[in-house]
Amino acid sequence: MSEALERAAGKRAFVTGGAGFVGQWLARALLAEGWRVVALGIHPPVPGILAPNEMAAVEWLHGDIRDADAVQKALDASRPEAIFHLAGISFIPDARDAPTTTYDVNVLGAVRLLAEVSRRRGAGELDPVVLVVGSGTQYGRHPANEMPLVEDAEQRPSDVYAASKAAQEIAARQAQRYYGLRVICTRSFNHSGAGHPDHFLLPALVRRVIALRGSRYSELRLGNQESVRDYLHVADVVQAYLALARAGVPGEVYNVCSGEGVSARELASEVLLRVGTTAEITTDPALVRAGDVPVLVGSPAKLHHSTAWRATRTRADIIDDLIHAATR
């Protein structure tokens, strides 16, 4: 038995948003370390991520993070020693188009969850570590010479999604200070891998490039080609979450990121190379997102200092996994 499994064997985890892309990857990592996993979500599990035996090992509960009864039933079922709060609206255009719903889900959903955990902690029922997952977009616009951003950098959220995640973090840290909950927050930068929905940039690029194979003249249209982002493989991200649940400091915030930036144009070129085809990369004004932050790269130094976590996969690994998932 591994050291990690010895530490976790028999422990109970509750994952909100557990049926989603990251939630299922986290469930897999938890199961591998011997955790019992209860997952709450409003949709059935995204297909193609978990193996049948992994699916069967998770206790899937249908419910909305905004529904107090659903949250209470999930806490009753899990009696968790660790809670991983992933539930939320994560696609920026969806958040932009439905701001009221976004704040209700992303902010008040977390507030309701933490309030119920606080009530149960006060009654002596449980005292879990609560990992609240935020976003690197909370930093907003900073000049390129300030990259990579550390956790002390000013938050300047520039869209509804980023603002909702910043508000979620404020509420979570207040719950730690005032109620004594063992809350740890992340600011997670871009991540991808098999099972990532196609409306996000990298899986969309992979599918579009695969469709171009064999064309005599190929054009790959992008929005802002110079937009720079920081990517991790989702498998590395969930390992960071586990590391923080074990060794993170309550009340603290940690970037989950690679520390390396890549432009949209460079990313497209890497996808073309991995797929094995060529295309002219052009700009489509219709794909340019208004108010897009030009560059967003984080520093993982604090995460490295507090835990043994290090990224183990490259962008090429991410792209190859997406290609495999799209062509199998």
Buried (B, 14 or more C-beta within 10 A) or exposed (E): EEEBEEEBEEBBBBBBBBBBBBBBBBBBBBBBBBBBBBBBBBEEBBEEBBEEEBBEBBBBBEBBBBBEEBBBBBBEBBBBBBBBBBBBBBEBEBBBEBBEBBBBBBBBBBBBBBBBBBEBBEEEEBEBBBBBBBBBBBBBEBEEEEBBBEBEBEBBBBBBBBBBBBBBBEBBBBBBEEBBBBBBBBBBBBBBBBBBEBEBBBBBBBBBBBEBEEEEEBEBBBBBBEBBBBBBBBBBBBBBBBBBBBEBEBBBBBBBBBBBBBBBBBBBBBBBEBBEBBBEBEBEEEEEEEEBBEBBBBBBEBBBEBBEBEBEBBBEBBBBBBBEBBEE
